[in-house]
Amino acid sequence: MTIGLPKSPRLFLPSWNWLKLPVMDRYIATELLPPFLFGVGAFSSLGVSIGALFELIRRVTESGLPLSIAVQVLLLRFPEFIAYGFPMSILLSSLMTYSKLSSNSELVALKACGVSVYRMILPTLVVCFFVTGLTFAFNELIVPSANYQAKVLFTRALEDNDPSFREDNILYQEFRQVEDSEGDKKDALARLFYAQEFDGVQMKGLTILDFTQTGLEQVVSARAAEWNPTEKAWDFYDGTIYVVSANGTYRNIVKFDTQRLNLPRTPLDLASKPRDYNEMNIAQSYEYLRLLEQGGRESKIRELRVRIQQKYALPFVCVAFGLVGAALGAQIHRGGQATSFAISIVIIFSYYLLAVICGSVAQLDIISPFLGAWLPNLFGLTAAILLLMRSSR
């Protein structure tokens, strides 16, 4: 009788088989990756060359911009063009991948095995949503900060003393809640702040209408004013205060050389917006929108609303581009990479032309900002659905 050695206890290892993707999905995702990376490199390099490199070279040769600063600015501009390159790259990637599968008769073999076209594009759809999230993260977390740092570095290097935040015709309306005769609360104008211009330090050509005192209206006219951060008030220079009674007569007129008034800082925030649209994320854009709405400048309000919607819409074009590329690629049997690249350029140009037109129409208040930003995506998705229906026949 032999006594065997006891078997060593078997370690419990979790099974990861459920995490494994089907062979077809892994194969298509693997095929999508190389052309996508190529597209990111190609499109971002082309974009940064046209959008930044040529201008920096001109500044280095003509304005004496240090070469080290030019290189830093160029590197800081790259994230913006990488984010622009993501949608273009997913279009090129899906086109090249499915045209390759089609030319190799692999799609025909999959159809013969009972795999539908809609199932074939599922891996691409998942990749498209991943790239959409990546594009949104770039545009929110990296691009605004990088663009702003590039502008500050560029301006300081050239010692540009002309304030980029100069504004004309600054109008700010301050409201307060009052009760009407029936006891209901409503908004009433409390103050109206107007300045002809702002040079970065002082407001000039000011007129302030004050309706905060019942039965009296106060009008302040001054040559200039500037914000006093220590006292958190405005210092007015060379002006006149008119106190007007309810019957329209002047109750008092006071001339002054310097006068401090406790008014809100908001007009300064309206005038000295330090960032452009491409240097603000969505939260910062909404904050600036609230300031613009207080000033009542409808043209800028409409423009900013369109830009905010475009910040939401741009990442989702990856889904439309990916589906259009997959549907078209499945129908290309010959031509290879050159044909795919040419088709990609045509689609990209058409999309951005449509985006510019729709955005401009929305800024003219002909259509809503939401429709102006999302209409190109809706056209892309509609085209993708029609192409997929055609391919599935």
Helices and strands as residue ranges (DSSP letters): G 17-19, H 23-48, I 49-53, H 54-62, H 67-103, H 106-112, H 117-120, H 122-137, I 138-142, H 143-158, E 167-179, E 185-198, E 203-210, E 216-228, E 233-245, E 250-261, H 266-271, G 277-279, H 282-295, H 298-329, H 336-363, H 369-391
